[in-house]
């Protein structure tokens, strides 16, 4: 499990990710040019024809024009090393980055105070006898949980990377459990009933404070364009670019985290009954973020629509005019 790092460390580590050194270490033939690009062999598909793998070092965004994959430092480490998110974060901070101190950082002055406050919060642990689905695929108890995950569009890659699991008995039995990390530390988890018979479909651990965190933000830290969804399973349809706020309300703490992460454009992908909340957010934070909106079909959410449909709808996202009022 990765250690917890300060937000400043994570931000600087991702900003200072040494693409050229990392790619060279993976045996790729790469070189930088005068425009600040790094081009070379793709570490994912292996193609070297016309050096299809390209990194824009000023933004930290990469794309392979051969296999059409793209992302930031976190996605690259995940894909190339075939590991989970806490481990990828640890490798970036400790092995693959040259920290680049910033001359002026509006968050540094209260960083220590904020971190101390979080350190004094309730310690969250996974349920007793928690088991990883990826380590127990043939278990009789794990199999119905795995089938449920796949029915929600969650394949083995996401099951493994998000360290999803289950327990045999107790409060969280018969549930798909998705841990939620912040800067490498477990801060809560979501336990979804797989039978659809429980009175409480989604359960969480006692003492957790979901409103202080965003699901999946660790994994897209440094990305400027972020999709905002309500639920965990919605965000998992586009895990390389989406976060979940655990509901339609965004807290000040969550806004603060998004600002720290480097997000500049937020594209809301909310259910029909929550569109007004996107406009309210735009009205309050339009000086901080560019706010866009994906208009979902009635009674459909990102998880029901699936990844391909969401990618198509993302292209048609509209800018939110904060001067308009939606009732």
N, C-alpha and C positions, 0 to 999 in steps of 0.2 A: 504494500500500500504506500502511496506517495505521501510525503510529509506535507504539512500545511505551509504554504508560502505567503508572504505578504502580497497584497495587491500590487504594490509598486514593483516587487521582484518579478511577478508574473508578467506585468505589462512590459517591463523593460526586457525581460528574457525573450518574449515573443517578438518584440520590436527588434531585438538584437540577434535574432536567429540567424546563424551562419549557414545560409543555403549552400554556398559553394563547398564549404568544408564537409557538411553533412552528405551532400551528393557524391563528392569525391570518395568519401569513406564507404559509400555503398557501391563503389566500382564504376560510377558513371563518368563519362567523358564530358566535362562541362567547361565553359569559359565565359567570362563576363565581357561586355563590350562598353563602348564609350557612352551609351545611353543609360547605363545602369541596369541593363538586362543581363540575366544569366541564361544561357542556352546550352542544351546538350541532350544526352541520352535520357530517356524517361526511366526512372527507377521502378515504375509500376508495370509498364508494358514491355520495356526493354527496347523500344524502337529508337533507332539513332538516325534514321533517314531525315536529312535536312534539319537535324537537331530540333525535334518537335517540342521538347520540354522547355518551357519559358517561364522565368521568374521576373516579376517586376519588383525589384528590391526596395523601391521607395514605398510601396504599399504592402509588400509581403504576400502578394497574391501570385499563385502559380497556375499554369494550365499546360496540359499536354494536348497538342493538336492532332495526336495520333489516336489516343484512347479516349480523348475528350473529358478526362477527369480534371478537376480544379479544386482549389481551396487555399488554405493558409498553412502556416507551420504545423499546427496541431494535426490537421488532416493528413499532411504529408508523413509525419512521424507515425501516426496511427496506421496508415496504409502500408508504408514501407516496412516497418518493424512488426506489423501484424500483432499489435498489443492492445491493452485496454487504456482508457482515458487517464486514470490516476498514474499509471506507469509512464505514459507518453508525456504528461506534464512534468513528472520528475526528471525524465531524460532531457527535456528541453531546458529546464532551469539549470540542471547540474552539468549537462554534457554538451549541449549543442548550441549554446548561445554566448555571445559576448555582450555583457550588460552595457547599455549606452545611457549614462546619466543624462538627464534632461536639465537644461539650464533653469527652466521655470516649470514647476508642476503645482497647480493649484490645490492638489489633493495631499501633497506630502506633509504640509504643516499639521494636518489633523490625522494623519495615517496612524500614528502610534496610539492616539486616544481611541480611534475607531476600532483598531485591532484588539486593544485591551478590553473594550466593551464586549466584543464578540467572544473573546477567550473566557469571559466570566458567564457566558450563557450556558444553557443546559447541554450536557454532553449526550449526543445521540449515538445509539449503538444499534446494529442490526439485531433482529430477533434471535433469541437463543436457538442454537442448532440450525442456524441459517445455512442453506446449501446452495451452491451455484448450479444453475441449470446446465451450464456448459460442461460441468464436471460429472454430472449424473444424468446423461441423456436417456439411459435405459431404465431408470428407476420408475416403478409403477406410480409413485406419487408425483414424480416430475412430469411424466408424459402428458397428463391432461393440462398442466400449466403450459407446457411447450406448445400443445395444440392451440390453446387459447392465444398465446403470443402470436403464433403464425396467422391465426384468424384476424388479428389486428394489424397484419402487415409487418410483423417484426420477425426477421429471419435470424439465423444463427450468428451472423456477424454482429448485429445489434445486441442480441442476448449476451454474447461474450464480452463485447466492449463495454457495455453498461453494467456488467457484473450482476445481471438479473438472477433472481433466485426464488426459493420457496422454503417453507417449513412444513414439517409433517403434522404438527398439532399446535393447539393454542389459538390465541386471538387472530393470528395472521395466516392460519391454515387455509387451504383452498384459495389462495390468492397469488397472483403474479406480483412479485416484489421488485421494484425498481429503485435502487439507491440513488440519492441525489448528493452530489459533491460540490463544494465551493472551495476553490484553490487547493484541491487535493484532499480536503477533509470532509468526511461524511457529516451532513447537516440535517438530513431528514431522509425519509423514503416514502414511496407511494406503494400501497398494497391494494391491488385491484381484484375484487371478487371475480372468480372465473365461472361461477355457477349462475350469476345474474339472479340469485335468489336472496342474497343478503340484504338486509335493510339498508346497510351502509355500503354502497358499491365501492367507494374508495376510502381506505383507512390510512391513517398516518400515526407515527409514534407519539406517545405522550410528551408534552413539553416542546414539541418542534415549533419553529417559527417560519413557516413557508413564505410569509410575506416579506421576509428579509433576504430572500435569495431568488434566483432564477434557475430553473432546471436547464441544464445543458450550456450555461454561459461559460463554464470552464473550457468547454470543448471548442467554442468559436471565439474565444477571447482574442481581440485584435481585429476582428472582422468589422468593417465599416457599415455594411448593409445587413441588417438583422431582421428576420421574420419573428413576429411576436404572436404566440398562440396561447390559448387558455390552458390546455391540458398537456400532460406528458406525452400521451400517445399521438397527439396532434404534432408536437414538435419532432417526434421520431420519424415522421414521414419525410422530413428534410433535415436530418441531424447535422448536416454540414453548415447550416445557416439559420436554424430556428431555435428559439428558446420558449419556455412555457412559464407563465406567471402564476400558475395554480388558481386560475379564475380570471374574471374580466377586470378586476381592479388592480391597478399597478401602484404599489406603495412608493413612498419617497425613497426608501432604502433600495428598492429595485431600480428606480431611476438612477440613483447614485451609482449602482453597480454597472449599469449600462453605459453611463458616462465614463466611468473608469476603464471599462473594457475597450473603449475607442469607438463605440457605435455612433454613427452619425445619421443614418437613415433607418427608421423603424417602419416595417411594413406589417400592419395589423392584419391578422387572419382570424377574426373573431366570428362566433356564431351570429346569426341574424339579429338576435335579441340584444346583442352587446355592441352593435355598431355605434350607437350613441356615445358609448364610453371612449371609442377611438377619437371621436370629434372633441370630446371634453379634454382628452389628453393632449390633442393637437393645440387646442386653445390655450392650455396652460404651459406647454413645453415647446411651442413652435420656434422659440428663439434658440433652443438647444438641439432639437432634432428636426430633420425633415421627416414628415409623417405621411405614409401611404396606406392604402387600404385595398385588400383583396375582397371583392364582393362574392361571397359564397352563395350557392343555390340554397333555396329554402330547405330547412331540416337536414342539412348536410354539414359535416365538419371535415377538417383536413384528413383525419384518420379514415373516415368513410370514403372520401374521394380518392385517396391514395396518392402516391408520390408523383406519378406521371401527370395526373390531372392538376396537381398543385403547381408543378413546374410550368404548365401551360398557363394557368391563371395568374401566376406571378408576373408574367410578361404583360398582363393587362391591368396590373395594379394601378390605382388612381391616386393622385396627390390629394390629401385632405386639406380642404380650405377651412381653417379654424374660425373664419367669420360666419360660417354657416351653422345652423342649429338643426340637429336631428332629433326628432321626438320619438 
